Structures are given as C-alpha cells and as structure tokens.
Amino acid sequence: MNELTYRKAGDYLIPELTIKQEGKPLGKYGRMRKRYLKEHRLILWTQLLLNGTLYPHLQEIDETANRRMALMLPELAKRSGVTEALKARDPMTWVGMMNNLKAQAEEIILNELIFN
C-alpha cells in the first residue's frame, strides 16, 4: 500500500497525492481519459488515485483504444470501398475518405471507452 504524506495548511493536514507512473508515458487516449475523469467523474478519479490504480487504468484504456482503432479503420475502409486502387487513381479523394473514416472510428472509441 502507498504511504501517504501530509502537509499542514493552517489547521488542516492535506494529503499530498501523486500519480505513480510505471513504464511508458500515456498516449492520446490515456490522456483524454485522465482529463475526462478529472473534470467529470471526480469521485472515480479520486478512488483510482487513492488505490494506486489510476495509471494502470489509463494505460489500459490507451492500449485498448489504439487496438480498436487499428482493427476498426481497415474494416471501415473495406466497407466504404476505399482501396489501394483509389489511392493510386485519386490520392486526394482517398485522403479525404480516410480522414472521414478515422473521425468516425475515433468518435466510436471516444463514446465507448473515454467518455464512459
């Protein structure tokens, strides 16, 4: 269990809470989840922080979101008819369609993993 330290502020003892980072830094989705928890789910944020499970939770969300994006994007491209032939024939259309598909996939990920 983590040992809490306190600092005195007037007549009160305030715990000095820190996030223990283990391993690699958080990616885009982990940081987004962290911000969401801090701004909208403060009780859950505090519980995870005090348990020492905040960073592993954020890391798991980040890895899961990246895996989902890697699986979802090719499937969406296949269903929408975005092919390598289109890329060779009309690169600007291909880029526009891929950006649209990426935005769709990211919206799904945000609703399922980040803002849940």
C-alpha positions in Angstrom: 0.0 0.0 0.0 1.2 3.5 -0.7 2.3 5.6 2.2 0.5 8.9 2.2 2.3 12.1 3.3 0.6 15.2 4.5 1.4 18.9 4.6 0.0 21.3 7.1 -2.2 24.1 5.7 -3.4 26.3 8.6 -5.2 23.9 11.0 -5.6 21.2 8.4 -3.5 18.3 7.2 -3.7 18.0 3.4 -2.7 14.7 1.7 0.0 15.0 -1.0 -1.4 12.9 -3.8 0.8 11.9 -6.7 0.2 9.6 -9.7 2.8 6.8 -9.7 3.8 6.3 -13.3 5.0 2.9 -14.3 6.5 2.2 -17.6 5.9 4.2 -20.8 4.1 7.6 -20.9 0.4 7.8 -21.6 -0.8 8.2 -25.2 -3.5 10.4 -26.7 -6.5 8.3 -25.4 -5.0 7.8 -21.9 -4.6 11.5 -21.5 -8.1 12.1 -22.8 -9.5 9.6 -20.3 -7.5 11.2 -17.5 -8.8 14.7 -18.3 -12.4 13.3 -18.6 -12.2 11.6 -15.2 -10.7 14.7 -13.5 -13.3 17.0 -14.9 -16.5 14.9 -14.9 -16.0 11.9 -12.7 -14.1 13.3 -9.7 -15.2 10.6 -7.3 -13.9 7.8 -9.6 -10.8 9.8 -10.3 -10.1 10.1 -6.5 -10.8 6.4 -5.9 -8.4 5.3 -8.6 -5.8 7.8 -7.5 -6.0 6.7 -3.8 -6.0 2.9 -4.8 -2.9 3.5 -6.9 -4.8 2.0 -9.9 -5.2 5.3 -11.9 -2.1 4.9 -14.1 -2.7 1.2 -15.0 -6.3 2.1 -15.8 -5.3 5.0 -18.1 -2.7 2.8 -19.7 -5.2 0.0 -20.3 -7.7 2.5 -21.9 -4.9 3.9 -24.1 -3.8 0.5 -25.3 -7.4 -0.8 -25.9 -8.3 2.4 -27.8 -5.3 2.1 -30.1 -6.0 -1.6 -30.7 -9.7 -0.8 -31.5 -8.6 1.9 -33.9 -6.2 -0.4 -35.7 -8.9 -3.1 -36.1 -11.8 -0.7 -37.0 -10.1 1.5 -39.6 -9.3 -1.2 -42.2 -12.8 -2.7 -41.7 -14.5 0.7 -42.3 -12.3 1.3 -45.3 -13.2 -2.0 -46.8 -17.0 -1.4 -46.3 -16.7 2.1 -47.8 -14.8 0.9 -50.9 -11.6 2.8 -50.0 -8.9 0.8 -51.8 -5.3 1.0 -52.9 -6.6 1.4 -56.4 -8.5 4.5 -55.4 -5.3 5.7 -53.6 -3.3 5.3 -56.9 -6.1 6.8 -59.1 -7.2 9.8 -56.9 -4.9 10.4 -53.9 -6.8 13.5 -52.6 -10.2 11.7 -52.5 -8.5 8.7 -50.8 -7.0 11.0 -48.1 -10.4 12.7 -47.6 -12.2 9.5 -47.2 -9.6 8.0 -44.9 -9.7 11.1 -42.7 -13.5 10.8 -42.6 -13.3 7.1 -41.6 -10.7 7.9 -39.0 -13.0 10.5 -37.5 -15.9 8.0 -37.4 -13.8 5.4 -35.7 -12.5 7.8 -33.2 -16.0 9.0 -32.3 -17.0 5.4 -31.6 -13.9 4.9 -29.4 -14.5 8.1 -27.5 -18.0 7.2 -26.7 -17.3 3.6 -25.8 -14.0 3.9 -23.9 -13.1 7.5 -23.0 -16.4 9.1 -22.0 -18.0 6.1 -20.3 
